[in-house]
Amino acid sequence: MMRQYELVERVQRYKPDVNETLLNKAYVYAMQKHGHQKRASGDPYFSHPLEVAAILTDMHLDESTVAVALLHDTIEDTSATRQEIDQLFGPDIGKLVEGLTKLKKLDLVSKKAEQAENLRKLLLAISEDVRVLLVKLADRLHNMRTLDHVPEGKRLRIAEETMDIYAPLAGRMGMQGMREELEELAFRHINPEAHRMITARLTDIFERNRGVVAEIEASLSALFEKRSIKAKVKSRQKKPWSVFRKMESKGLSLEQLSDLFGFRVVVDTVEDCYRALGAIHTTWSVVPGRFKDYISTPKQNDYRSIHTTIVGPSRQRVELQIRTYEMNTVAEYGVAAHALYKDGRARTNGAGHTISKETNAYAWLRRTIEQLAEGDNPEDFLENTKLELFQDQVFCFTPKGMLIALPRGATPIDFAYAVHTEVGDTCVGAKINGRIMPLMTELKNGDEVEIVRSKGQVPPAAWEAIVVTGKARAAIRRATKNAIRKQYSGLGLRILERVFARAGKEYSKESLKPVLARLARKDVEDVLTAVGRGELASGDVLRAVHPDYKEERVTTPLPTRREEGWSKIRNAAGMLFQLPGRAARKDRKEQKEEGAVPIRGVRGDLPVRFAPDGAVPGDRIVGIMQPGVGITIYPIQSPALTDFDDQPERWIDVRWDIDESNRERFPARISVTAINAPGSLAEIAQTVAVNDANIHSLSMVRTAPDFTEMLIDLEVWDLKHLNRLLSQLKESPAVSEAKRVNG
């Protein structure tokens, strides 16, 4: 176990003016508080906070953060209190220790919803002080290093959580070294067989290629020396998890991977980076499409480097990273390489270069925190955050030259939402590099994207399956929910207006406000939406507003479809409506005067769907309210309506209200008996097409030696159109019979 003076010396190496008193006091206090506590491995418990502190010294963090690491378990696991730590070490350190204690209580290895809520709390705590993240990641790293001593069941859950959340979070914060180690440790427990196999194969490949690697290092060093470029060249081997992920994503075998070895070239200045690149590209051939300049366009986590692949010495494909010492430090330690602490002092790396105080890695975290205020449910937040944690970036531009960083695989829809939520919501098209392209086009580095907008646009729910950013996905879900809520609210308003009118009462939103508590709804829109969804009976609303209202009920038994006509009935909510039949036909004018709900179709402004057998303009129709779904439209002759004879409160009087300027097709189902002969099906399809109808689906119901009966779901304009099509089918030599199902 590391001694007290050794810890102080580790910090003194990179911070000569270290506050030794603070470190000594924290060391002694934590050791005394943890006393004889033991870890699962049998080691003294104090060894854990000590190792966490050591990890932070490797990252060259200040003594305050190291002291927090020593103390981070004291409030949780010992008799220490926040007040005591404030008195001994100051309120700043006390606040951090208490924040880590609260995070310690979060069981991220839990059900999805709980894990999501705890991730919210973790990110919120990190957003207040980055040192919380640094200590938390170091704590997780040491726990992963000693995971073998944890019970097997819990071990797997911790490893999966590390792979899902902590490793990519470290990567997003630019801490690539920690990310790689966390991934490797998690991979070893999640898929031990694959880890053993790939590790053994990589060791074998490295041994066989040791000479080639040395030759490439020597060739590169000689080239830079010849060009008077001061550079350090070092080979690096791909990690087992990185290899396994690439094999899975690209469907390649280990032998097919050409970039198992990479080489890092570290120089003093940015100018030297480009000089080294020029020397390499003028000496060896470049592999097309394998060049990325992250110096001129850094990643969002502040990563800067030049990536290129060449066909180098011995005709080997060689992956190269070219960067300065400062860039190398930031690439390894991310936000830990920046002066983000209270004293605001700049820091230097091993080569004496000053490291900038500014960091863009925190910008991503701030944007993620903004999503917390958008009202997404915890599961959505967890899903969206994981999506963004794992994605690499592409960089695109607006027509005015503004840079937009997006996850790889992003579309113009993601781009639109990255610019502004309103731009995304009103997006109807996109121009990529001046050409109109589909909205599902995958964007590439350097694309210039112009979004075409329309104020009347509402983002389709199907967009959710296209986008890859959490912001876009959350905004689309929100817009879809709002649109659906608006539909239900509109339906509820129409229902209440008719119920109140039939009761001889005047409806107004103001009349609902005093009875909201009685209806258990928070606002008028909630009441309207609940009525529209069928979750709240319109009669209950009427009686809440007018307690003295007395319903007139009909005692006559409900008629069945087999009776000659339909009688007037009153539903449980007091809504009077007429079910038209042979003996009770009315023209549209009369129907409209009775106040039936106007129906346009699935693209209208009401939550409407059609029964499986369909309904078309010209049919006499009735609506059945289905809670949480909306209105299902049936032709009144449909046998399926008998299932609702004993539920009169669900019947809604509806009428067609077709918009001639924006026509749409409607669903209908027909049964066709065709002669078994080559070309019969083609002739039927041709007849449908010639008559300007559209086949939605087709199924064979019964096949005999001479005939085949099929059910065809069609889309037609109206009843006249459907009858004309049936007549044409009956005249076809290939058809024995054609009729409408339930028509």
Residue pairs with C-beta under 8 A, 6 or more apart in sequence:
1 44
1 46
1 47
1 50
2 50
2 51
2 54
4 23
4 24
4 27
4 28
7 23
7 27
7 50
7 53
7 54
7 57
7 66
8 18
8 20
8 23
8 24
10 54
10 57
11 18
11 23
11 57
11 63
11 66
12 18
14 60
15 60
15 62
15 63
18 63
19 63
22 63
22 64
22 67
22 89
23 63
23 66
23 67
23 70
25 88
25 89
26 66
26 67
26 70
26 71
26 89
27 50
27 70
29 70
29 71
29 74
29 80
29 88
30 46
30 49
30 50
30 70
30 71
30 73
30 74
31 46
33 74
33 78
33 79
33 80
34 44
34 45
34 46
34 49
34 73
34 74
34 77
34 78
35 78
36 44
37 44
37 45
37 46
37 77
37 78
38 44
38 45
39 45
39 47
39 48
39 146
39 149
40 146
40 149
40 150
41 146
41 149
45 73
45 77
48 73
48 142
48 143
48 146
49 69
49 70
49 71
49 72
49 73
50 70
51 142
51 145
52 69
52 70
52 72
52 135
52 138
52 139
52 142
53 66
53 69
53 70
55 69
55 138
55 141
55 142
56 65
56 66
56 69
56 134
56 135
56 138
57 66
59 134
59 138
59 333
59 336
60 333
60 336
60 337
60 347
60 349
61 131
61 134
61 336
62 341
62 343
64 92
64 93
64 131
64 341
64 342
65 131
65 134
65 135
65 341
67 89
67 93
68 93
68 96
68 97
68 100
68 131
68 135
69 135
69 138
69 139
71 80
71 85
71 89
71 93
71 97
72 97
72 100
72 101
72 104
72 135
72 139
73 101
73 104
74 80
74 85
74 97
75 81
75 82
75 85
75 97
75 98
75 101
76 101
76 104
76 105
82 94
82 97
82 98
83 94
85 93
85 94
85 97
85 98
86 94
92 342
95 129
96 129
96 131
96 132
96 135
99 125
99 128
99 129
99 132
100 132
100 135
100 136
100 139
102 121
102 125
103 121
103 122
103 125
103 132
103 136
106 118
106 121
106 122
107 114
107 118
108 115
108 118
108 119
108 122
108 161
108 165
109 115
109 154
109 157
109 158
109 161
110 118
112 379
112 382
113 378
113 379
115 161
115 382
116 378
116 379
116 381
116 382
117 378
119 165
119 381
119 382
119 385
120 372
120 378
120 381
122 136
123 365
123 368
123 369
123 372
123 385
124 369
124 372
125 132
126 132
126 133
126 136
126 365
127 365
127 366
127 369
130 335
130 340
130 362
131 340
131 341
133 169
133 173
133 335
134 335
134 336
137 166
137 169
137 170
137 175
137 178
137 182
140 162
140 166
140 182
141 178
141 181
141 182
141 185
143 158
144 158
144 159
144 162
144 181
144 182
144 185
144 186
145 185
147 155
147 158
147 159
147 185
147 189
148 155
150 158
155 189
156 189
156 190
158 189
159 185
159 186
159 188
159 189
159 190
160 186
160 190
162 182
162 185
162 186
163 182
163 183
163 186
163 187
163 190
164 386
165 386
165 389
166 182
167 179
167 182
167 183
167 186
168 179
168 386
168 389
168 390
169 389
170 176
170 178
170 179
170 182
170 334
171 179
171 301
171 389
172 301
172 361
172 364
172 365
172 388
172 389
173 301
173 334
173 335
173 361
173 365
174 301
174 302
174 303
174 330
174 331
174 333
174 334
174 335
174 337
174 359
174 361
175 332
175 333
175 334
175 335
175 336
176 303
176 331
176 332
176 334
177 332
177 333
180 239
180 241
180 242
183 239
183 241
183 242
184 239
184 240
184 241
186 241
187 194
187 195
187 240
187 241
187 244
188 195
191 244
194 244
195 240
195 241
195 244
198 240
198 243
198 244
198 254
199 240
201 254
202 237
202 238
202 240
202 243
202 260
205 254
205 260
206 213
206 237
206 261
209 261
212 314
212 316
213 235
213 261
215 313
215 314
216 235
216 263
216 312
216 313
216 314
216 316
216 318
217 233
217 234
217 235
217 263
219 312
219 313
220 231
220 233
220 263
220 265
220 280
220 312
221 231
221 233
223 279
223 280
223 283
224 230
224 231
224 233
224 265
224 276
224 279
227 275
227 279
229 267
229 272
229 275
229 276
229 279
230 267
230 268
230 272
231 265
231 266
231 267
231 272
231 276
232 265
232 266
232 267
233 263
233 264
233 265
234 263
234 264
234 266
235 261
235 262
235 263
235 264
236 261
236 262
236 263
236 264
237 260
237 261
237 262
238 257
238 259
238 260
238 261
238 262
243 254
243 257
243 260
246 252
246 257
247 253
247 254
247 257
258 317
259 309
259 317
259 319
261 318
261 319
262 318
262 319
262 320
262 321
263 318
263 319
263 320
263 321
264 320
264 321
264 323
264 328
265 276
265 320
265 321
265 322
265 323
266 323
266 324
266 325
266 328
267 273
267 275
267 276
267 322
267 323
267 324
267 325
268 324
268 325
268 351
269 324
270 295
270 324
272 324
273 295
273 306
273 322
273 323
273 324
274 306
276 322
277 306
277 308
277 322
280 308
280 310
280 320
280 322
281 308
281 310
284 310
284 311
284 312
284 313
284 318
285 310
285 311
286 308
286 309
286 310
287 309
287 310
287 311
287 317
290 307
290 308
290 309
290 319
291 306
291 307
291 308
291 309
292 306
292 307
292 308
292 445
293 306
293 307
294 303
294 304
294 305
294 306
294 307
295 304
295 305
295 306
295 323
295 327
297 395
297 403
298 304
298 360
299 393
299 405
300 360
300 361
300 363
300 364
300 393
300 405
301 334
301 360
301 361
301 364
302 330
302 334
302 335
302 338
302 359
302 360
302 361
303 327
303 330
303 331
304 323
304 327
304 330
304 331
305 321
305 322
305 323
305 327
305 331
306 320
306 321
306 322
306 323
307 319
307 320
307 321
308 319
308 320
308 322
309 317
309 318
309 319
309 320
310 317
310 318
310 320
311 317
311 318
312 318
323 331
324 353
325 349
325 350
325 351
325 353
326 349
326 351
326 353
326 354
326 355
328 349
329 337
329 349
329 350
329 355
330 337
330 338
330 355
334 361
335 359
335 361
335 362
337 347
337 349
337 355
338 347
338 355
338 356
338 357
338 358
338 359
339 345
339 346
339 347
339 355
339 357
340 357
340 359
340 362
344 357
346 354
346 355
346 356
346 357
347 354
347 355
348 354
348 355
349 355
364 388
367 471
368 385
368 388
368 470
371 381
371 384
371 385
371 470
371 471
371 474
372 381
374 474
374 478
375 478
376 384
376 474
376 477
376 478
380 473
380 474
380 477
381 470
381 474
383 470
383 473
384 469
384 470
384 471
384 473
384 474
385 470
387 407
387 468
387 469
387 470
387 473
388 407
388 469
388 470
391 407
391 408
391 409
391 468
392 407
392 408
393 405
393 406
393 407
393 408
394 405
394 406
394 407
394 408
394 410
394 443
394 444
394 445
394 447
395 403
395 404
395 405
395 406
395 445
395 446
396 403
396 404
396 406
396 415
396 443
396 445
396 446
396 447
396 448
396 449
397 403
397 404
397 446
397 447
397 448
397 449
398 404
398 419
398 448
398 449
398 450
399 448
399 450
402 419
404 415
404 418
404 419
404 449
405 418
406 414
406 415
406 418
406 443
406 468
406 469
407 414
407 468
407 469
409 442
409 468
410 442
410 443
410 467
410 468
410 469
411 439
411 440
411 441
411 442
411 443
411 466
411 467
411 468
412 427
412 430
412 432
412 437
412 439
412 441
412 443
412 449
412 451
413 424
413 427
413 439
413 459
413 463
413 466
413 467
413 472
414 443
414 467
414 468
414 469
414 472
415 430
415 443
415 449
415 451
416 423
416 424
416 427
416 430
416 451
416 472
417 423
417 424
417 467
417 469
417 471
417 472
417 475
418 469
418 471
418 472
419 451
421 471
421 475
423 451
423 453
424 459
424 472
424 475
424 476
425 457
425 458
425 459
425 475
425 479
426 453
426 454
426 455
426 457
427 439
427 451
427 452
427 453
427 457
427 459
428 452
428 453
428 454
428 457
429 436
429 439
429 451
429 452
430 436
430 437
430 439
430 441
430 449
430 450
430 451
430 452
431 437
431 449
431 450
431 452
432 441
432 443
432 447
432 448
432 449
433 447
433 448
434 448
439 463
439 466
440 466
443 449
458 479
458 483
459 475
459 476
459 479
459 480
461 476
461 480
463 472
463 476
464 473
464 476
464 477
464 480
467 473
467 476
484 607
485 525
485 529
486 605
487 532
487 605
487 606
487 607
487 630
488 528
488 529
488 532
488 533
488 607
488 630
489 525
489 528
489 529
489 532
490 528
490 532
490 605
490 606
491 531
491 532
491 597
491 606
491 607
491 630
491 631
492 527
492 528
492 529
492 530
492 531
492 532
492 533
492 538
493 528
493 532
494 597
495 531
495 532
495 538
495 575
495 597
495 652
496 507
496 528
496 531
496 538
496 541
496 542
497 507
498 575
498 595
498 597
499 507
499 538
499 539
499 541
499 542
499 573
499 574
499 575
500 506
500 507
500 542
501 507
501 595
502 574
502 575
502 576
502 595
503 542
503 546
503 549
503 574
505 542
505 545
505 546
505 549
509 524
511 545
512 519
512 524
512 527
512 541
512 545
513 524
515 541
515 544
515 545
516 522
516 523
516 524
516 526
516 527
518 544
519 527
519 530
519 536
519 540
519 541
519 544
521 527
521 530
521 536
527 536
527 541
530 536
531 537
531 538
531 541
532 607
532 630
533 627
533 628
533 630
534 625
534 626
534 627
534 628
534 629
534 650
535 627
535 628
537 572
537 573
537 649
538 573
538 574
538 575
539 551
539 571
539 572
539 573
539 574
539 575
540 573
542 549
542 573
542 574
543 549
551 570
551 574
552 570
553 570
554 568
554 569
554 570
556 567
556 569
558 569
558 645
558 646
558 648
559 565
559 566
559 567
560 642
560 645
561 637
561 639
561 641
561 642
564 581
564 582
564 583
565 581
565 582
565 583
565 584
566 578
566 579
566 580
566 581
566 583
566 584
566 636
567 579
568 576
568 577
568 578
569 577
569 579
569 648
569 651
570 576
570 648
571 577
571 648
571 649
571 650
571 651
572 648
572 649
573 649
575 652
575 653
577 594
577 596
577 651
577 652
577 653
578 584
578 586
578 591
578 594
578 653
579 622
579 636
579 651
579 653
580 586
580 591
580 620
580 636
581 620
581 636
585 620
586 594
588 655
588 656
591 653
591 655
592 655
594 653
595 653
596 653
596 654
596 655
597 606
597 623
597 631
597 652
597 653
597 654
597 655
598 654
598 655
598 656
598 657
599 606
599 608
599 621
599 623
599 631
599 633
599 654
599 655
599 656
599 657
600 606
600 608
600 656
600 657
600 658
600 659
601 608
601 664
601 666
602 608
602 609
602 610
602 664
603 664
606 630
606 631
607 629
607 630
607 631
608 623
608 630
608 631
608 632
608 633
609 629
609 630
609 631
609 632
609 633
610 632
610 633
610 666
610 667
611 632
611 633
611 634
611 635
611 638
611 640
612 669
613 635
613 638
613 640
613 668
613 669
613 741
613 742
614 666
614 667
614 668
614 669
614 713
614 714
615 621
615 633
615 634
615 635
615 666
615 667
615 668
616 666
616 667
616 668
616 716
616 717
616 718
616 719
616 721
616 722
617 656
617 658
617 666
617 717
617 718
617 719
618 656
618 718
618 719
618 720
619 635
619 636
619 719
620 635
620 636
620 637
621 633
621 634
621 635
621 636
621 654
621 655
621 656
622 633
622 634
622 636
622 641
622 651
622 652
622 653
622 654
623 631
623 632
623 633
623 634
623 651
623 652
623 653
623 654
624 631
624 632
624 634
624 641
624 644
624 650
624 651
624 652
625 631
625 649
625 650
625 651
625 652
626 632
626 650
631 652
631 654
633 654
634 640
634 641
635 742
635 743
637 742
637 743
638 742
639 742
640 742
644 650
644 651
658 718
663 717
665 693
665 694
665 715
665 716
665 717
666 715
666 716
666 717
666 718
667 696
667 713
667 714
667 715
668 713
668 714
668 715
668 716
668 722
668 740
668 743
669 711
669 712
669 713
669 714
669 740
669 741
669 742
670 711
670 712
670 714
670 722
670 725
670 726
670 729
670 738
670 739
670 740
670 741
671 701
671 709
671 710
671 711
671 712
671 737
671 738
671 739
671 740
671 741
672 684
672 709
672 710
672 712
672 729
672 735
672 737
672 738
673 707
673 708
673 709
673 710
673 735
673 736
673 737
673 738
674 680
674 681
674 684
674 707
674 708
674 709
674 710
674 734
674 735
674 736
675 706
675 707
675 733
675 734
675 735
675 736
676 703
676 704
676 705
676 706
676 707
676 708
677 734
679 734
680 708
680 734
683 732
683 733
683 734
684 712
684 729
684 732
684 734
684 735
685 695
687 725
687 728
687 729
687 732
688 694
688 695
688 712
688 714
688 725
688 729
690 728
691 721
691 724
691 725
691 728
692 717
692 721
693 714
693 715
693 716
693 721
693 722
693 725
694 714
694 715
694 716
695 712
695 713
695 714
696 713
696 714
696 715
697 712
697 713
698 710
698 711
698 712
698 713
699 710
699 711
700 708
700 709
700 710
701 709
701 710
701 711
702 708
702 709
703 709
707 736
711 741
714 722
714 725
716 722
716 725
722 740
726 738
726 739
726 740
729 735
729 738
730 737
730 738
